[in-house]
Amino acid sequence: MFLLYMEIMSGNSDIIKIIFFGDITGRSGRLAVKNYLASLNEKPDFVIANIENASHGFGLTKKNYEELKSYGIDCFTSGNHIWDKKDVFEYIDTAEQLLRPINYPKGTKGCGCRVFDIKGQKIAVMNVLGRVFMPPIDSPWQVVTEEIKALEENGIGSLIIDFHAEATAEKICFSKYLAKEFNNDKNALIKAFLGTHTHVQTADEKIYNGMAYITDAGFCGTEDSVIGMEFLTSFKRLSSSIPERYEIAQDNLAQINGVELLINNKAATLIKRINVIIDNSNKESGVNIEDDG
């Protein structure tokens, strides 16, 4: 894989390196992402992270939005939990790097697709919510198709999609539809289709018709947990079927899940999973892991 990476990068000034982080969950996840980015010898050109669970596992406060920006994240995607912290309604319209799912009804606060200038290339990032086993929402098939056609009309040649969905079949089917509809041998408009929401990284990364794909990028948060949540409350809720408030798991060891992408103006050329363990007990970080806000 390393030799392939070096071969792709050699002499290709139009190659853009992107890191995409799966759902950041709580302070443990935020701190792990900070430490991971700081440890990289070669910085990516663009960093995207799903942050719908970043503030104590549910939603995103403005304070945490600003915090994550300072770590070097360029674009924030989300999902059905984006509304859980109520101050989001006060800042989402002015948060120029934050996305909410594009297929919420018209008039919903926030934005579902943004265009970024990266090394002279215009790259759009779109956030989409699935419908299978999820809250009622507008059809992603119709909304996304219309939005992609609008991007094409405005000369945008690259699109990265975070599809926040529960069902594996929905992710696979929707990605194949888009890759067949909008990509071809000469040019792939959709450079990446990245699944989020389940917090469990899948091992099916591939490049399909010029589009990098993975069913789920995983999550960033406490390694010894139940998808980021504390075991005991999760056990009580799942074993008894009686409602129990989930509590965020707290531990110094955190996992980082995501993918590294290489794209050019024609297609994706590489997708590589990120799956590492970070020790957040580094005293130089100056962050108290137990103070989860």
Secondary structure, 3 states (H helix, E strand, C coil): CHHHHHHHHCCCCCCEEEEEECEEEHHHHHHHHHHHHHHCCCCCCEEEEECCECCCCCCCCHHHHHHHHHCCCCEEECCCCCCCCCCHHHHCCCCCCECCCCCCCCCCCCCCEEEEEECCEEEEEEEEECCCCCCCCCCHHHHHHHHHHHHHHCCCCEEEEEEECCCHHHHHHHHHHHHHHHECCCCECEEEEEEECCCCCCCCCEEECCEEEECCCCEEEECCCECCECHHHHHHHHHHCCCCCCCECCCCEEEEEEEEEEECCCCEEEEEEEEEEEECCCHHHCCCCCCCC
